Amino acid sequence: MTTISKNDQLFERAQKTTPGGVNSPVRAFRSVGGTPRFITRAEGPYFWDADGKRYIDYIGSWGPAIVGHAHPDVLKAVQEAATRGLSFGAPTEGEIEMAEELVRLVPSLEQVRLVSSGTEATMSALRLARGATGRDKIVKFEGCYHGHADSLLVKAGSGLLTFGNPTSAGVPEDFVKHTLVLDYNNVAQIEEAFANFGDEIACVIVEPVAGNMNLIKGTREFLQALRDLCTKHGALLIFDEVMCGFRVALGGAQELYGIKPDLTALGKVIGGGLPVAAFGGSTALMSKMSPVGAVYQAGTLSGNPVAVAAGMTTLKLIQQPGFYDQLSASAKRLADGLTAAAKDAGIPFCADAVGGMFGLYFSETPPNNYAEMMAGNRERFNVFFHHMLDEGVYFAPAAFEAGFVSAQHTDAVIDETIAAARRVFVQL
Ligand SMILES: *Cc1c(COP(=O)(O)O)cnc(C)c1O
């Protein structure tokens, strides 16, 4: 007699009332196949599914769980905030503290506006860039994800300097005809784009460390070229640090590279697991936002007091001495250990890490752009993913995603992962 797992039962039930059974597509295991795990609770580096199986969690809610799940200080702050009321629709001192903290920690920020999701942050930053420059065209890079706003769900057009095509049904061609999609880390292309459209480009938006096409680091040369070209042509540079902010370094990628964008989008870590995101830049630019300026943007739950309490407590915890040294060492230990294990098994594989983010690649060398990432051996990743899941290790359920460690991923936890991978690699 076979018993149907609780995960299978929940998945079947979920699909009746929710499209694909999930509220965000990457959770659905479409890329790797099989039944998504329904999570019942999480603590430290672990979470547990509906069948009671424990996993070492390497997605950390896709970045926010940087101090580990259910950190006692974060829980206490959330509980205390909740007892004072859940939402007021009027300003609070907590929002000032959060803004002050973000401005103090992120090099290019003088003012921020709090919102509730990364999508809102990038969408609003784009509107501000267009409003401030009076230009319509924007540049993005293939494989970078900036949330699901219409003008950002775009892939490259048929020719290099033709404007983009929608990647989603329901996005009018008219909305994406202003979006130019270029190759990541390609300096020649961006130079050509500015040579052709320099005085029409409102902004360039980029993930300075890309985490939505596996992990791909922007080269210093590429990011500096973006900075120089934007300055020269009066366009704004937007760093989408929703994922890499407070992940690759305390001051984000802009601190790591020493390059200041005009606008920055933040999210994920700054909410510590609750919905907080932000965008910001100079006071001069941010003064163009409503109610001071003419660029409209608003949100009923923006700066929500409970979410801000979780975010502020997380921001305090990551400023403990040595936090990023330990986080980086953990991600590197994992990347190096997996690489060595694959080598011993004779599997073409490599891994890379920056701060608390890592990438796993079934290829000889790390990719530099979307096309190189897509050329990796995805079938082998999918087999690896499922074997690791059986071993109690939860990596991102797609070969296109970065991974994340938290401060609770101790050497023992990492070594347990590597030991499991050694058993798995020899079966691939
Ligand atoms: C996750 C992410 C977003 C979207 O944030 P949501 O909170 O999911 O809307 C935008 N940009 C980047 C780089 C992200 O990783």
The ligand as an ORCA input file, in Angstrom:
! r2SCAN-3c Opt
* xyz 0 1
  C      13.235     39.796     -5.955
  C      13.690     40.880     -6.851
  C      12.837     41.908     -7.289
  C      11.355     41.889     -7.000
  O      11.097     41.978     -5.657
  P       9.660     41.464     -5.109
  O       9.686     41.822     -3.664
  O       9.593     40.006     -5.393
  O       8.636     42.232     -5.877
  C      13.370     42.936     -8.024
  N      14.677     42.961     -8.343
  C      15.519     42.001     -7.955
  C      16.958     42.090     -8.316
  C      15.054     40.922     -7.218
  O      15.894     39.935     -6.882
*
